[in-house]
Amino acid sequence: MKKKAIKSLIVENAQFFVSIPSFLWIILFFYLPLMTVIGRSFLIKTSLSLVPTISLSNYATFVDWTYFAIIKRSLLLAFGTACACLLIAYPVAYYIARTVKHGKNVLLFFIMLPFSVNLLIQAYSWFFMLGKTGLVNKVLLFLGIISQPVQFLNTPGAVYVGMIYCYLPFMILPLYAVLEKIDSRFIEASLDLGASWIETFVRVIFPLSLPGISTGFFLVFIPVFGEFVIPALLGGGKQMYASSLISYYFLTTRNLTLGSAFTVLSSVIVLLVAFFMYRRLKKIGSYK
């Protein structure tokens, strides 16, 4: 009887038991490291060891406009990249979802193809393309647009190009998923009732695609804020971003307490900004 009871209990809660490995994985590799960083940010580092005393002195170090300017620069980079990706991705996603009748899978394959390549390799490809002897300068020289090679590398523009290229698929795919599910009868009814194509887009298509816009925007915004490889390679380290400062504290100075404190501070700020933008997008979507 006990064996039958245990067996029936396992069968009834099969989903729970199957999900245990994923829960353990999240706890071990997300929550524990996160709590370690948060806890370490309140410790005091001396010349010998960490003093087990809860203190806000590490956070007090960053009460300076210089550090907030770095966070602001990272936020502007993330916001600008997300907006640029949205402007490029929306027509592409709409074309694939609503116009293409055959070959959608082929186009989606090419969009997802960069996922098979390491991010570092993608960044390095632009490092060579934007160099003075790279493909971009050679094409511009051949077309006669420039008379001598232009220094594209180690500039904010190069950082934006690399960011947009690497994160554009994260915007296209959510938009495509939402645009494809829009009922064509809504669009046809709007046009039949006398609305122009622009009015139909503004009042029908765009509001219905807001969930995809919101998802894609945050899939780009949050990772770009913490991106380290692309600014380091294409920006040449000339401008300090939040990820660059975190790397400096953890890898160069080995000051784990200040690095943890700045990580927590910048994470809280970006999450608050993301929550504010989410509320704004939700409010826009609620307009009739």
C-alpha positions as CSV (number, residue, x, y, z in Angstrom):
1,M,0.0,0.0,0.0
2,K,2.8,2.4,0.9
3,K,4.5,1.7,-2.5
4,K,1.3,2.4,-4.3
5,A,0.8,5.6,-2.4
6,I,4.3,6.7,-3.1
7,K,3.9,5.8,-6.8
8,S,0.6,7.7,-7.1
9,L,2.2,10.7,-5.3
10,I,5.0,10.8,-7.8
11,V,2.7,10.5,-10.8
12,E,0.4,13.2,-9.5
13,N,3.4,15.6,-8.9
14,A,5.4,14.5,-11.9
15,Q,5.7,18.1,-13.2
16,F,7.1,19.2,-9.9
17,F,9.8,16.5,-9.8
18,V,10.8,17.1,-13.4
19,S,11.2,20.8,-12.6
20,I,13.5,20.2,-9.6
21,P,16.8,20.2,-11.7
22,S,15.9,23.5,-13.3
23,F,15.1,25.0,-9.9
24,L,18.4,23.8,-8.5
25,W,20.2,25.2,-11.5
26,I,18.7,28.6,-11.1
27,I,19.4,28.6,-7.3
28,L,23.0,27.5,-7.7
29,F,24.0,29.6,-10.7
30,F,21.8,32.7,-10.3
31,Y,20.5,33.3,-6.9
32,L,23.5,32.2,-4.9
33,P,26.0,34.3,-7.0
34,L,23.5,37.2,-6.8
35,M,23.2,37.0,-3.0
36,T,27.0,36.7,-2.8
37,V,27.5,39.9,-4.8
38,I,24.8,41.8,-2.7
39,G,26.3,40.5,0.6
40,R,29.8,41.4,-0.4
41,S,28.8,44.9,-1.3
42,F,28.1,45.6,2.4
43,L,31.5,44.4,3.6
44,I,34.5,46.6,4.4
45,K,37.8,45.7,2.7
46,T,41.0,46.3,4.7
47,S,44.6,45.8,3.7
48,L,44.4,42.2,5.1
49,S,40.9,40.9,4.7
50,L,37.2,41.6,4.6
51,V,35.7,43.0,7.8
52,P,32.4,41.2,8.5
53,T,30.6,44.4,9.3
54,I,27.5,45.6,7.5
55,S,28.2,49.1,6.2
56,L,27.1,51.5,3.4
57,S,30.5,52.9,3.0
58,N,31.0,51.2,-0.4
59,Y,27.8,52.7,-1.7
60,A,28.8,56.1,-0.3
61,T,31.9,56.0,-2.6
62,F,29.6,56.2,-5.6
63,V,27.7,59.2,-4.4
64,D,29.4,61.3,-7.0
65,W,28.3,62.6,-10.4
66,T,31.2,61.0,-12.2
67,Y,29.9,57.5,-11.5
68,F,26.3,58.5,-12.3
69,A,27.6,60.0,-15.6
70,I,29.0,56.6,-16.4
71,I,25.7,54.9,-15.7
72,K,23.9,57.6,-17.7
73,R,26.2,56.9,-20.7
74,S,25.4,53.2,-20.5
75,L,21.7,53.9,-20.3
76,L,21.9,56.2,-23.3
77,L,23.8,53.5,-25.2
78,A,21.2,50.9,-24.3
79,F,18.3,53.2,-25.1
80,G,19.8,54.4,-28.4
81,T,20.6,50.8,-29.5
82,A,17.1,49.6,-28.6
83,C,15.5,52.4,-30.6
84,A,17.7,51.9,-33.6
85,C,17.1,48.2,-33.6
86,L,13.3,48.9,-33.4
87,L,13.4,51.2,-36.4
88,I,15.3,48.7,-38.4
89,A,13.6,45.5,-37.2
90,Y,10.0,46.6,-37.5
91,P,9.9,46.9,-41.4
92,V,11.9,43.6,-41.6
93,A,9.6,41.7,-39.2
94,Y,6.5,43.2,-40.9
95,Y,7.7,42.2,-44.3
96,I,8.5,38.6,-43.3
97,A,5.3,38.2,-41.3
98,R,2.7,39.9,-43.5
99,T,4.2,40.1,-47.0
100,V,6.3,37.0,-47.6
101,K,4.2,34.0,-48.6
102,H,6.9,31.4,-49.3
103,G,10.4,31.2,-47.9
104,K,9.7,32.6,-44.4
105,N,11.7,29.8,-42.8
106,V,14.7,30.6,-45.0
107,L,14.6,34.3,-44.0
108,L,14.2,33.5,-40.3
109,F,17.1,31.1,-40.6
110,F,19.4,33.8,-41.9
111,I,18.2,36.1,-39.1
112,M,18.9,33.5,-36.5
113,L,22.2,32.5,-38.1
114,P,24.3,35.0,-36.1
115,F,23.2,33.1,-32.9
116,S,25.5,30.3,-34.0
117,V,28.5,32.6,-34.0
118,N,30.2,33.6,-30.7
119,L,29.6,37.3,-29.8
120,L,33.3,37.9,-29.5
121,I,33.8,36.7,-33.1
122,Q,31.0,39.0,-34.3
123,A,32.6,42.0,-32.5
124,Y,36.0,41.1,-34.0
125,S,34.5,40.9,-37.5
126,W,33.4,44.6,-37.2
127,F,36.8,45.4,-35.7
128,F,38.5,44.4,-39.0
129,M,35.7,45.8,-41.2
130,L,35.8,49.3,-39.6
131,G,39.6,49.5,-39.6
132,K,41.5,51.9,-41.9
133,T,42.3,49.0,-44.2
134,G,38.9,47.4,-43.6
135,L,36.1,46.7,-46.0
136,V,34.1,49.8,-45.2
137,N,36.9,52.2,-46.0
138,K,37.8,50.3,-49.1
139,V,34.3,50.5,-50.4
140,L,34.0,54.2,-49.6
141,L,37.4,54.9,-51.3
142,F,36.3,52.9,-54.4
143,L,33.0,54.9,-54.7
144,G,34.9,58.1,-54.3
145,I,32.9,59.2,-51.2
146,I,36.1,59.7,-49.2
147,S,39.7,60.6,-50.4
148,Q,41.5,58.9,-47.5
149,P,40.7,56.3,-44.9
150,V,38.5,57.4,-42.0
151,Q,39.0,56.4,-38.4
152,F,35.9,54.6,-37.6
153,L,37.3,52.4,-34.8
154,N,37.5,53.7,-31.2
155,T,34.5,56.0,-31.6
156,P,31.0,55.9,-30.2
157,G,29.6,55.3,-33.7
158,A,31.6,52.1,-34.0
159,V,30.2,50.9,-30.6
160,Y,26.6,51.6,-31.8
161,V,27.2,49.8,-35.1
162,G,28.5,46.7,-33.3
163,M,25.7,46.8,-30.7
164,I,22.9,47.1,-33.4
165,Y,24.4,44.3,-35.5
166,C,24.7,41.9,-32.6
167,Y,21.4,42.6,-30.9
168,L,19.1,43.2,-34.0
169,P,17.9,39.6,-34.1
170,F,16.6,40.0,-30.5
171,M,14.3,42.7,-31.7
172,I,13.2,41.1,-35.0
173,L,12.1,37.7,-33.6
174,P,9.6,39.0,-31.0
175,L,8.1,41.5,-33.5
176,Y,7.7,38.8,-36.1
177,A,6.0,36.5,-33.6
178,V,3.4,39.1,-32.7
179,L,2.9,40.6,-36.2
180,E,2.3,37.2,-37.7
181,K,-0.6,36.5,-35.2
182,I,-2.5,39.7,-36.1
183,D,-5.8,38.8,-37.6
184,S,-5.9,40.1,-41.2
185,R,-9.6,40.8,-40.8
186,F,-8.8,43.7,-38.5
187,I,-6.6,45.3,-41.2
188,E,-9.2,44.6,-43.9
189,A,-12.0,46.0,-41.9
190,S,-10.1,49.2,-41.1
191,L,-9.3,49.7,-44.8
192,D,-12.9,48.9,-45.9
193,L,-14.3,51.5,-43.4
194,G,-12.3,54.2,-45.1
195,A,-9.2,54.5,-43.1
196,S,-6.0,55.1,-44.9
197,W,-3.0,52.8,-44.7
198,I,-1.2,55.1,-42.3
199,E,-4.3,55.4,-40.1
200,T,-4.7,51.6,-40.1
201,F,-1.1,51.2,-39.1
202,V,-1.3,53.8,-36.3
203,R,-4.7,52.7,-34.9
204,V,-4.7,48.9,-35.6
205,I,-1.3,47.3,-36.5
206,F,0.9,49.3,-34.1
207,P,-1.2,48.9,-31.0
208,L,-1.6,45.2,-31.6
209,S,2.2,44.9,-32.1
210,L,3.1,46.6,-28.8
211,P,3.7,43.4,-26.9
212,G,6.3,42.4,-29.4
213,I,7.8,45.9,-29.3
214,S,8.0,45.8,-25.5
215,T,9.5,42.3,-25.4
216,G,12.1,43.1,-28.1
217,F,13.0,46.5,-26.5
218,F,13.9,45.0,-23.2
219,L,15.6,42.0,-24.7
220,V,18.0,44.6,-26.3
221,F,18.0,47.3,-23.6
222,I,19.0,45.3,-20.6
223,P,21.8,43.2,-22.2
224,V,23.3,46.2,-24.0
225,F,23.5,48.1,-20.7
226,G,25.8,45.4,-19.3
227,E,27.7,44.7,-22.6
228,F,31.5,44.7,-22.1
229,V,33.1,43.1,-25.2
230,I,31.8,45.4,-27.9
231,P,32.7,48.8,-26.2
232,A,36.1,47.4,-25.3
233,L,36.9,46.2,-28.8
234,L,35.2,48.8,-31.0
235,G,35.3,51.7,-28.6
236,G,38.9,51.2,-27.6
237,G,38.2,51.9,-24.0
238,K,38.1,55.6,-24.6
239,Q,34.7,56.0,-22.9
240,M,33.9,54.3,-19.6
241,Y,30.7,52.4,-19.4
242,A,29.1,50.6,-16.4
243,S,30.4,47.3,-17.6
244,S,33.9,48.7,-18.1
245,L,34.0,50.1,-14.5
246,I,32.7,46.8,-13.0
247,S,35.4,44.9,-15.0
248,Y,38.0,47.4,-13.7
249,Y,37.1,46.8,-10.1
250,F,36.9,43.0,-10.3
251,L,39.7,42.2,-12.7
252,T,42.2,45.1,-12.4
253,T,42.1,46.4,-8.9
254,R,40.7,43.2,-7.4
255,N,38.5,45.4,-5.2
256,L,35.5,43.0,-4.9
257,T,33.6,45.1,-2.4
258,L,33.5,48.2,-4.5
259,G,32.9,46.1,-7.7
260,S,29.9,44.4,-6.0
261,A,28.5,47.7,-4.7
262,F,28.7,49.3,-8.1
263,T,27.2,46.2,-9.7
264,V,24.2,46.3,-7.4
265,L,23.8,50.1,-7.7
266,S,23.9,50.1,-11.5
267,S,21.6,47.0,-11.7
268,V,19.0,48.7,-9.5
269,I,19.1,51.9,-11.6
270,V,18.7,50.0,-14.9
271,L,15.8,47.9,-13.5
272,L,14.1,51.1,-12.2
273,V,14.5,52.7,-15.6
274,A,13.3,49.6,-17.4
275,F,10.2,49.4,-15.1
276,F,9.4,53.1,-15.8
277,M,9.7,52.5,-19.6
278,Y,7.5,49.4,-19.3
279,R,4.8,51.4,-17.5
280,R,5.0,54.0,-20.2
281,L,4.7,51.4,-23.0
282,K,1.8,49.8,-21.2
283,K,0.1,53.2,-20.8
284,I,0.5,53.8,-24.5
285,G,-1.0,50.4,-25.3
286,S,-4.0,51.2,-23.1
287,Y,-5.0,54.3,-25.1
288,K,-8.1,53.8,-27.3
